[in-house]
């Protein structure tokens, strides 16, 4: 009976995954046009422009939109592997392949003893909620590396450390996967991997770490939590502007630097809480590694100066790993992240013009999406703390048992 149920669940999983992914491919290949601005232009214009520069053996030093660690060159150059297709088509195929890799990893994990396929369902359902943006950014490739790292973490800490470090050299955030790593193996291999990759890129390609300056100079992006201040302020005469700046649509004008600094301060507070949790945590279960990574990335995403739609792919991937474990307490935060993903596709790309205009619809969507992320962050942090950092109260010994023991004592 259990085997029959598993087979039926697998059939549904694969069927829903296949159907939804075909729809995403039809959108990115423009067989059908998705509402809102063209999400594929980043691939055909920005990524392909970087590709042309990277092929010459240097990073795009004159382009402030290049804000990524040096190993980000690898996914940008990867369409060369599919040389019989044009650049955008090859990129979409590789993004689809990364999605498939995550599915297979989650299926492998979910079918093991004491695991569940709930996590696989989170990935199958969560990705299409974000629309075609998932296949038009390289974040799905980084997420595949992060999922592999977390699933390797409990049994193969060295592999986990190397994968997390490689992911961090592609897009920084996977370094947070190491938060709950215990022992020296994961951290040691992470440090070794980062050191080797940094040396290779620094020697082989000029400008490997120019991204640090470009990232430092970013402002407040219109979809971020802090941006809500200016969306509301525009309704009351704030005279700032909304412009394309550093590769994203940002607010520029009075007090933007104050809000950006406040966002950095919130991220600093998040880091302080995570450090305190790590010092206080006493109970580490098989799922703690994934739960802690989910909480950490959720915190830094929510407090960031930029909450681009593709950031949600990271959260969906980590949420899926959490729910592979039956004992994970992240079910409610994961549900909120999935709800936020649905709102995200409405604010970008469907009604992004309303967000840029700061009208009532745009502000409502941002309050709802960012509000869901804030609540998910607080709930997830609370669950992690209670599950690991609060000492369990010893179970009371029943009075009847105590009396029996006393009776059995010799007089």
C-alpha positions, 0 to 999 in steps of 0.5 A: 500500500505504501509503495502504491501511494509513493508511486502515485505521488511520484507520478503526480510530482513528475506530471506537475513538474513537467507541465509547469516547466513546459509552460515556463519554457513557452514563455521564455522562448516567447511562444506566448507573451507573459504580461508585463516587461520582457523578463528575458532582456537580462539574458539577451542584452546584459548577460550576453554583453558580459559573455562577450567581454568575459570571453576576452579573458577579463571582467566587465570592469567598465560596467557597474551592473557587474556586481557578482563574485568572480565565479559568476563568470561560469554561469554567464559563460556556460551557454558556450557548452550548448554551442549549437543554440544562440546565447539566450536559447542556450541559457534557458535550456541550462536554467531548465537543466538546473531546475531538473537537477534540483528536482532529482536531488530533492526526490533522492532525499525525499525517498530516503527513510524518515524523509518526506516528499513535501520538500519536492512539492515545495520546489515543484509548486514554488518555481512556477509561482515566480513565473518565467523570471526563474529561467531568465536569471542564473539564480536557479543555477546557484540554488541547485548548488546550494540544495546539493550542499545542504543535502550533503551536509549531514553525511559529507561535511567536506563536500558541503563546505566545498559546494557552499564555498563555490556557491558563495564565489558565484553569488555570495549568499550560499556562504550562509549555509555554513551557519550551523555546520559543526566541526572543522571539516565543512569550514576548512574545505570552504576556506580552501575552496574560496582561497583556491578559486580567488587565487585562480581568478585573481591571476587569470582575469583582471578585475575579479573583485571589482564587484565589491565597489559596485555593490557598495554603491547601490541604493534602495531598490523599489521592491525592497522593504525600505522602499516602502518609505518612499512609495508612501512619501511620494504620495505626500510630496517627496520629490525624489526620482525612480531611475535605472541605477546600478542595474536595478530600478532604484529611488534617488533623492533626499533621505535615500542614503538614510534608508539605505543605511538603516537597511544595512543596520537591520542586516547587521542586527540580523547577523548579530542575532544569528551569531547569538543563536549559534553561540546558544544553540545546543540541540542539532538535529539532521534538519537543523542545518537546512533550517538555520540556512533558511532562516539566515537567507530569509533574514538577509533577503528581507532586510536587503536594500534590494529584493529582486524577484529572483531572490525568491528562488533561493528561498524556495530552494532552501524551503524545499530542503527544510521540508524534506525532513519530517521534523522540520518546524519551518512549515508555516514560514515555508507556506508564507514564502510560497504566498510571497512568491505568488505576490512577487510575480504580480508585482514583477513583472505583471504590474511592475509599472504600478510599482514604479508609479507608486500607485495604490495597486503597486504599494498594496502589492509591495506591502503584502509581499514584504509583509509576508516575508517579514512575518515569515522571517520572525516565525522562522527565527522563533521556531529555530530558537525554540527548537535548538537554543532553549533547554528542554524541560525535563519530563516530570516523573509520575507520582505513582512511579515515584511511590512505587520506587520508594516502596521497593526500597529496603527498610 
